[in-house]
Amino acid sequence: MRFILFDKKSEKSQHLRTNKFAMVSTVWDRFIENSQNCYKPGAYITVDEQLFPSKTRCRFTRYMPNKPDKFGIKFWLACDVNSKCIINGFPYLGKDEKRENSIPLGKFVVLKLMEPFTGCGRNVTTDNFFTSFFFTYHKATCKKNYSCWNKQ
């Protein structure tokens, strides 16, 4: 990461103050934009975390003892189940100032990843980190024959 540079050297320090991922954010954003424009996902999407192994020392390198490679950059990814293509994603850079404290991290991640596909009728599969009462309630109220959730 020390030798990667995709921005102007004069603007680097100012850009790093506002965006920790600034050195490669333009490349990553363009990759995600191209994957959304060039590929239309199927009916099933999965959301999970991925640790990209890295030996660099930066502010957002994470240690995850349960992964084969212990150190790396953690990404939240949404992928098409059938083709395994990445359709949306963003790096985990630590505590996000944009997220309100009342919103759980799992809910924030799923809603942010599925934002481009909201209202398209796709099924989302997550692991237990992302599962919450909010998503269970949201799913149940979408079914017309599921009246037990609507009782007062």
C-alpha positions in Angstrom: 0.0 0.0 0.0 2.9 2.3 0.6 3.8 2.4 -3.1 0.4 2.5 -4.6 -0.7 6.0 -5.7 -3.7 6.9 -7.8 -4.1 10.5 -6.9 -2.2 13.8 -7.1 0.7 14.0 -4.6 -0.2 17.5 -3.6 -3.8 16.5 -2.6 -2.8 13.3 -0.8 -2.7 14.5 2.8 -6.0 16.3 2.5 -7.7 13.4 0.9 -6.4 10.9 3.5 -7.9 13.0 6.3 -11.4 12.5 4.9 -11.1 9.0 3.3 -8.9 6.3 4.9 -9.2 4.2 1.7 -8.2 7.2 -0.5 -5.1 5.7 -2.1 -7.1 3.0 -4.0 -10.7 4.2 -3.6 -11.0 5.5 -7.2 -9.9 2.1 -8.5 -12.2 0.2 -6.2 -15.2 2.5 -6.9 -14.7 2.1 -10.6 -14.5 -1.7 -10.3 -17.8 -1.8 -8.4 -19.4 0.6 -10.8 -18.3 -1.5 -13.8 -19.5 -4.7 -12.2 -23.0 -3.2 -11.6 -23.2 -1.7 -15.1 -21.9 -4.8 -17.0 -23.6 -7.6 -15.0 -27.1 -8.1 -13.9 -27.4 -10.4 -10.9 -29.8 -13.3 -10.7 -32.6 -13.8 -8.2 -30.3 -14.9 -5.4 -27.6 -12.7 -3.8 -25.4 -13.5 -0.8 -23.9 -11.0 1.6 -20.8 -11.8 3.7 -17.3 -10.6 4.7 -14.1 -11.4 2.9 -10.6 -10.9 4.2 -8.2 -10.1 1.4 -4.8 -11.2 2.8 -2.2 -8.4 3.0 1.0 -7.8 4.9 0.8 -4.1 4.6 0.6 -1.9 7.7 -2.2 0.6 7.4 -5.0 1.9 9.6 -7.6 -0.5 8.4 -5.7 -3.8 8.4 -7.7 -6.3 10.4 -6.7 -9.4 12.4 -9.2 -12.3 12.1 -8.0 -15.4 14.0 -10.6 -17.7 12.4 -9.5 -17.0 8.8 -6.7 -19.0 7.1 -4.7 -15.7 6.5 -4.9 -13.9 9.8 -4.1 -10.3 8.6 -5.7 -8.4 5.7 -8.2 -5.9 4.5 -11.8 -6.8 5.4 -14.4 -6.2 2.8 -18.2 -6.5 2.9 -19.3 -8.0 -0.3 -22.6 -8.8 -2.1 -22.2 -11.6 -4.7 -24.5 -13.3 -7.2 -25.0 -16.9 -6.0 -24.9 -18.6 -9.4 -22.0 -16.8 -11.1 -20.1 -15.9 -7.9 -19.5 -12.4 -9.4 -19.1 -9.4 -7.0 -21.9 -7.0 -7.6 -21.3 -4.6 -4.7 -18.9 -4.1 -1.9 -17.0 -1.7 0.4 -14.0 -2.0 2.7 -14.4 -2.1 6.5 -12.3 0.9 7.7 -13.3 0.8 11.3 -16.1 2.8 13.0 -18.1 4.6 10.4 -19.1 8.1 11.2 -22.0 8.0 8.7 -23.7 5.1 10.6 -26.0 6.1 13.5 -25.3 4.4 16.8 -28.9 3.1 16.9 -28.4 1.1 13.7 -26.6 -2.3 14.2 -23.6 -2.9 12.0 -25.1 -5.9 10.3 -28.3 -4.0 9.3 -26.2 -1.1 8.0 -24.0 -3.3 5.9 -26.9 -5.3 4.3 -28.9 -2.1 3.5 -25.9 -0.4 2.0 -24.9 -3.4 -0.1 -28.4 -4.0 -1.3 -29.2 -0.3 -2.0 -28.8 -0.6 -5.9 -31.1 -3.6 -5.9 -33.8 -2.5 -3.6 -37.3 -3.2 -4.9 -36.1 -5.7 -7.6 -37.5 -8.8 -5.9 -34.2 -10.5 -5.1 -33.6 -12.9 -2.3 -30.7 -12.2 0.1 -28.8 -14.9 2.0 -26.7 -13.9 5.0 -25.0 -15.6 7.9 -25.9 -15.2 11.5 -23.9 -12.0 11.9 -26.4 -10.1 9.7 -29.5 -11.9 10.9 -31.6 -9.7 13.3 -35.2 -9.2 14.3 -35.5 -6.3 11.9 -34.8 -8.5 8.8 -37.0 -11.3 10.1 -39.9 -8.9 10.7 -39.3 -7.1 7.4 -39.3 -10.5 5.5 -42.4 -11.7 7.3 -44.5 -8.6 6.8 -43.8 -8.8 3.0 -45.7 -12.1 2.8 -49.4 -11.5 2.5 -50.5 -14.7 4.2 -48.2 -14.2 7.2 -50.6 -12.4 9.6 -49.0 -13.4 13.0 -46.5 -10.6 12.8 -49.1 -8.0 12.4 -51.0 -8.8 15.6 -51.0 -6.0 18.2 
